């Protein structure tokens, strides 16, 4: 989960990557303690911010992930 957060945060400054395929990574499924920094709500919020602010990305695939 921490790796996902790092990747998503890095993509906020993205100026070259147009397609982000992060499907079938089980985001949110392995974390049951919602007090940790890597909970599914934090990841979902980061993804929402990413897709609303990054104007370079043209395709984001997050299929087969579970955000509870």
N, C-alpha and C positions, 0 to 999 in steps of 0.2 A: 504494500500500500504506500509506503514512503516513496518508493520508486515512481509510482504513478503521480504522486504529488509533485515530485521533482520535475518530471517530464512536463506535466501540465503547466507548472509555473514557468518553466523555460520557454514553452510555446507562447506565453504571453508576449514575449519580446521577439517572436519569430518574424522574420522578414523574407524567408525563402520557401519554407515548406508549405505546400498547397493542399496536400492530402494527408490526413492523420487517421490511420487505421489502428484502433486500439480495441478491436472486437475480441470477444471470448477471453478476457483477462480476469474475469470473476471479480471485478471491482465491487467492493462492498460485501462480498460473501464471506470473507475470512475474518472480518472484524466484528466482534460482538460487543466489545467494550467501547461505548460511544464517548468515553471521556478521553480517549487517546487522540493524538493529533491527526491520526490517519483514519478517521471514521468516514463512513460513506457520505454523510451529509457535507463534510468539508470537501470531499472530492467532487460531489455534485455541484456545490457552489463554485468551486474553481473551474469546473467545466462550463458552467453557465457564463461565468465571467469571460472565459476564454473565447467562446463562440460569439459573445456579444461585442467583444472589443477587437478581436483579431480579424482584420479585413483581408489578410492574405490567404487564409484557409478557405478553400472552396468545397472541401468534402471532409466530413468527420464521421467515422464509423465507430460507434460504441455499442453495437449490437451484442447481445448475449452477455451483458453485464447486469449485475443486480445491485440496485441502489436502495433496496429495502423499501 
